[in-house]
Amino acid sequence: MALKSWISPLLLLLLSSGCSSDDGQPADEGPQGGSGGGSPQSEYAEMSVVSFNIRVDNAADDSNRWSERRVAAVAMLRREQPVVMGLQEAQAHQITYLARNCAGYAWYGLGRDTGTPPPETDAYTREETMAIFWRESEAELLDKGTFWLSETPDKVSKLPSADYCRTCTWGLFRHKASGQRFYFFNTHLATESAPRGEQIGILIANMKRINDKRLPAFLTGDFNAETSEAAFAPLLTYLSDARAAATLSDGRATWNDYGQAAGSKRYDHVFFLSGRCVARRFQVLTDDYGAPYISDHYPVKALFGLQK
């Protein structure tokens, strides 16, 4: 009887130590998709981002022109409710429409050809802005800026090999749920392959300059290429790809060309600087938001855990 009473507590101790990690969490359920080890899930606050090439307002798109898609674009933002969203190809009247119809969001961006803020207008405007939208109840803007993907990034300019001026819009935010400060960068690379490598080099150099303290950082954009392209190698050394790192992910195409695209072209990406955040989920948003297509690109959404 004495032997039995001595063995039972020992067995209980062994069973208990085999099912839990030191922090009290199941040993096989630590954060994934970035650093963080076995820290409890409660140490992370939810942080969601969306990248969305909204597609310029083009009458040639016929039934897919902006006037036919704009209500659905608003529905997407209202339903997904990202903390921060990066827009590509956004024209002033498109930004105005989203801002007026998406309560609780503020935005920032400069036109890529003039370097000036796009006006509030209902009239067609040609200039594109890589705008950033953020939910004010969840993120506070602390600083902001724009640089050009060129040899003179501090002024309106382009690379000799590039088709258009290409910019990167950035913001420094305080994430209210975690208390963390983070940077958000948003860009749109060239459609031709030749300048992309140089544009990525300029992008990395300026991100490192701006985020010299290596705070958590996110990069969204239409990169017009898959990450398997050689030009991405330096970027993937500096940042992690949320599509590859997330615990839950999908490999769907992001460029749909209003249903005409052939193959699986993943041109839209979310990258992040790991260390104090982990990638939970990456999703291509193919839902019906009220129109067959809300753009010729599907938006992509990434859900992160941001360390408190």
Helices and strands as residue ranges (DSSP letters): H 2-19, G 41-43, E 44-53, G 59-64, H 66-80, E 84-88, E 90-91, H 92-101, E 105-108, E 128-129, E 132-135, E 139-148, E 167-175, E 181-188, H 196-210, E 217-222, G 230-232, H 233-238, E 240-241, H 242-245, G 257-259, E 268-273, E 277-284, E 300-307
